Amino acid sequence: MAIANRISEQEYRELALNEPDFRWELWDGVLVEKPLMSMKHEDVASYLGYLLQNQLDRGVYRVHINGGRTRYTSRNYYIPDVVVIPAAFVLPVMSDPRSLDAFAEPLPLVVEVWSRTTGDYDIAAKLPAYRERGDLEIWFIHPYERTLTAWRRQPDGSYAEEVYRGGMVAVTSLPDVTIDFDALLDG
């Protein structure tokens, strides 16, 4: 039987800052390196980040691709494939070289793109954690099945789910932002 070594939140934050060449996540206190992804996965995440950046005011929002972390609990830090972060969360700590790109506050948009290596974990652990965090909009893109599932937080705290198979998709948590899903997958 394998025994996992658990580390503290402080140890995680130090390691994440001191080893910038690795994309460390924390899964129930266990340090896990986010694996490399397929070309299609990286292309979809990068292009989505580009499309979002082109529609958002950098003074109001920042878009991070495989870099921004969501803090679910002191034992769980996840790195979404794409995340939109209010600049008000980033700017006050930007000049501190010891600040970790990690946010406990609900974020406007958190996106995971399916991959062979992390898809099951994303569905079982990360997506429910994003909902429990209260993130405003959560997307799960499956580039091979050509689906985008969006969960949007409702005023009562519940989430409405919608599945897209193409066309224009509005990011309802961001002002006047739409993504051409067909172009995202075929671009």
N, C-alpha and C positions, 0 to 999 in steps of 0.2 A: 504494500500500500504506500503510495507516494504521499508525503506530507508537504504541504505548501508553506513556505515561510512568509508570514505576514509582516508588513512594515507599517509604521505609523504615517499619519498624514504629513508630518514634518519631514520625515525621511523621504517620502515620495516627492514632496515639493523640492527638496534639495537635490535629489537625484535627477529630476526632470530638468532643473536649471543647469546642473553640472554636466549633464550628458546630452547636449543639444543635437547630437547626430542620431539620437534614438527617439522614437515617438512612444514614450512610456505611458501606459494607462494603468489604473489601479482597479482591480476587480476584487471586491470583497477583501481588501487589504493585501492582495497578491499582485506583485509587479508583473505586468504583461507588456511585451513590446508589440505595438500594432504592426502587423505584418505588411510586407509589400503587396500591392494589389495588381490586378491585371491592367493591361493597357486600356481596355474599354472603361473600366472603373475609374482610372485616373483621368481619362479624357472627359468623361461625363462630369466628374467633380470639378475639374479645372474649368471647363467651359461654363458650367453653372455659376461658379464663382465669378468668372468674367462677366457673364450676363447680368448678375446681380450688381457687381461693382459699377457697371456702366449705367445702371438705373438709380443708384443711390447716391446721395450727397455724402461725401467722405467726412464732412464736418459733423454729420449726424449718425452715420452707421459705418462700421468696418466689416469687411468680409474676410474670414480666415478659412483657408483650405488646408485640412489636415494639420492644424496647428492650435486652434482655440480649444480649450478644454471646458467641459461642463463638470461642475462639482455636484454630485448627487448626494453623497454623504462623505464623512471624513475617511471612509474606506472605499469610495468609488469615485474615480475621476475618469471621464471618457473623452476621447478625441473624435468629434463628429467629422464626417468627410467635408462638410461645408457648414459654416455657422455665421450668422449675422449678429453682430454685437453692437449695442449702442455705443457711440463714441464717448458718451459721458462715463461709461464704465472703464474705457481704455485710457483716455487722455490724462486723468489725474495720476496714473502710475507709469505712464509711458517712459519717463526719464529715469525711473528706478531700475538699475540693471539686475536687481534681485526680485523683480515682480514676475510672477508666473502668469502666463496667458490662461487663466482659469477663472470661471465665473459661477457663483452659487445662485445668482439672481436669474429669474426666468428670462430667456432670450427670445427675440422676435421670430427667428427661424433657425431650426436645427435640421440638418439633412444627413441621412445615411444612404449610401449607394450599395446595393447588394454586391457581395463578393463571395466567391466559393469558400474562402477561408474564414470569413467573419459573419456571414449572413445569418446563420442560426443564432449566434450570440446577440447580434443586433436585434433580432426579432424578440428573443426571449428576455433579454436584460436591458439593453440600451433604450429601445423605444418605450417600454413601460416606465423606465426611470425618467425619461424626458417629460412624459405626461405627469408623473408625480412631482417633478420639479416645477411644473406649471409653465413650461415653454409655450409660447403663443401659437406656434405653428411647427409641426413636425412632418417632414417628408421622408418617405422610404421609396427610393427609385430602384426598380429592377430593370436594368438595361436590356436583358435578354428576353424577358417576358413583355417588355415594353409597357410597364405599368408604373404609375406614380400614385402612391397612396398618401393622402394628406390628412392629418389630424389637426383640427383647428379648435382652439380653446374657446368655449362658449362663456357667456357672462356668469352662468351658474357654476363654472369650474369643470363641467363635463367637456368631452371632446366630440365633435362631429367628424365622421370619417367620410372621405370621398375618394374614389378611385378614378384615375384618368388613364386613357390609352392613346392619347394624342391631343393635338390642338393647343390652344392658348390656356395657360393655367395662371390664374391670378394668385399672387402672394397676398392674402388678405391682411396679414399682419404688418405689411409694409405699404406705404402710400404709393399708388400708381405703378406698382411693379407687376409685370406679367412675364411669364417664361413660355416660349414656343417649345413645347415638349418634343414635337417631331424634329425640330432643328437641333435640340439638345442631344437627341440620340443619334441623329444622322449627320450632324454638322461636322 
